Amino acid sequence: MDITVFFTGMAMGLSLILAIGAQNAFVLRQGLKGEHVFPVCLTCAVSDALLIAVGVTGFGRIAAWLPWLDPVMRFGGAGFLFWYGLKSLRSAFRSQDALMASDAPARSGLAATLAMCLALTWLNPHVYLDTVVLLGTIATRFEGHKLSFAVGAIAASFLFFFTLGYGAMRLRPIFARPSAWRILEGVIAIVMWTIALKLVLGA
């Protein structure tokens, strides 16, 4: 294990994952609700680990072999994110959603929550761009030390998602206020639609 390459992989992983996106917004929301936080964080981290492994081992070239894959992923992902944005906007205007106070019981089942988490992860082409394409490309600079790079990037994902999920729980008293939840849902809707628009435009 090359410790320098390990921390390089961790730094690159964190730099790509820190931007607010569909997956991060979902983890933040679950953390604020205190709802299935551990399985959601674990699902996101393991999904990233699998995609990073695929990218580092050189399978990122699959997109070049299947030219139809890119438009299918982009437009399919955009459609899903647009729907999710509408769902969040609807929640922002529903007064009963303000009842998600810090002491409210879980309202969504584990299976439904994980299904949404997996959809936001695996149906978002930006996830593939960051993990498979970008990290996979950077890893080629460390021939002979790709394992160290991959482990560092994977460690970054686990560190980030669990910090985000459980760190958000400290903000729960703030989100006991109805207005705070409405603002959060509105911001999430804007984030989802922005990502969807970028996917459609190919940005």
N, C-alpha and C positions, 0 to 999 in steps of 0.2 A: 504493500500500500504506500503510494507516494503522497505524503501529507500535503505537500504544496499543491499538487494537482487536485487533491480532495477538496481543499478550501477554494480552489479556483472553480471547481464544479459547483460547490455550494454557493459561492458568490454569484455565478452566472444564473443558477436556478432561482435564487432569491430576486435577482434583478428582473427576471422575466415574469415572476409570479406575483410581484408586489402590486402591479397595476390592477385597479378595480375592474373586475369582469363578472360575467354571469355566475361562475363557480364561486368566486370569492363573496359575492353579494349574498348568495344562498347560504354559505357557511356562516356569514355574519348574522343573517336573519335567524338561523337556527340557534346560534349562540345567544342572541338576545332573548329568544323565546325560552331558552333552556330546554330545548326539545331534541332528543336523540343526538346530542352534540358529539359524543364519542364515535358512534358508528358513521356519522356523516363525515367527520374529520378523517377517520380511517379510510373510508371509501374514496375520498378525494385523493388522499396521500398514496394509497395503493394504486389507484388509477394512473396517477402521475408516474409512479415508479415503473409500471408496466410500459407506459408510453416512452419514458426516458430510456428504458432498456432496449426497446425496439429501435429508437433513434440512434443510440450509441452503437448498437450492433450492426448498423448499416442498412436497415430496411427502409430508411427514409426514401430510398430511390423508387419505392413502389408507386409513388405518384407519377413518376416519369413513365413507368410501364403501363399505367392505367390513366390515360389523359382525361377520361370522363369522370374520374373520381373527384377532381377539384370542383367543378361546377355543381355536381350533385351535393357535395358536402357544404359548399357555400350557400346555395339557395335553400337546401333543406334545413341547415342550421339557422339561417336568417328567419325562415318561417316559424320555426320553433321558438326562437328568442322573441319574435314579435308577439306571438301568442302569450308567452310568459310575461312580457311587458304589459299587455292588456290585463292579464290576471292581477298583476301587482297594482296597476292603476285602479282597477275596480276595488281592490282591497283598501286603497287609500281613501276612497269615497264612501266606504261602508262603515257606518258608525260602530257596528258591533265588533269590528276588528280592533277597535281601540280597547277592548276588554282584555287584550293580551298583556295583562299586567305581569309584574315579576313573579307573583305567586300563583299565576294561572296554571291549570293542569295542561298537559300535552293534549293537543287537539287533533294531531295528524298521526296516523298509524306508522309504525316503523317501515313496513313494506312500501307504502305510498311515498314516504319521505325519501327512502333510498332510491326508489324508482326515479323520482324527480332529480335527485342528486346525480344519478348515473346519466340521465338524459342531458342535463346541463353540462356534464363533463364530456361525454362521448359524442354528443351531437353538435358540439361547438368546434368548428374548424380551427379557431384560434388556438385551441389547446394543442392540436396536432402541429400547428406551425411552431409554437413555442417549444414543445417537448421533443417531438420527433425530428422536425426539420432543423430548427435553429440549434438546439443542444446537440443533435446528431452531427451537424456540420462542424460545430466548435470542437467536438470530441475528436475529430479527425486530426486535430493539431497535436494530440497527445497519444500518438501511436505507441503502443506498449504500455500505456498507463490509462487506457480507456475505462478500466474497471474503477480506478480511483476517482476519475472524473464523474462516472455514473453514480457511484455511491455518494459522492458529495452533493450532486444535484438532487438525488433522491432524499438525502438527509434534509436538504433545504425545504423540500415539499412537506415532509413530516413536521419539521419545526414550524413552518409558516401556518399550515392549516390548524394544528392543535393550538398554536398561540392565538390565532384569529378566533377560533371557536370558543375557547375557554376565556380568552381575554374579553370577548364581547359580553360575557356573562356579568362582568363587573359594571357594565353600563345599563344593566336591567332596571335599576331604580329610575333612571332617566326615562326609559321607555315604558314606564308604568303610566305615563301621561299620554292621553289619546293623540294629541297633536304630534308627538314625537314619532309614533307609529305611522301616522299619515304621511309625514315628511319622508320617513325611511322608505315606505312603499312607493312613493312618488319618485324618489331618487333611483330606486331599483328599476322602475319602469323606464326611466330616461336612459339608464345604463344599458338595459337590454335592447332598447330601440336603437341606440347609438351603435352598438356592436352589430345589430342586424343590418343597419344601413351601410356600415363599412363592408360587411360581407357581400351585400348586393352590388356595391360599387367596386368591389375588388380592392378596397383600400387596405 
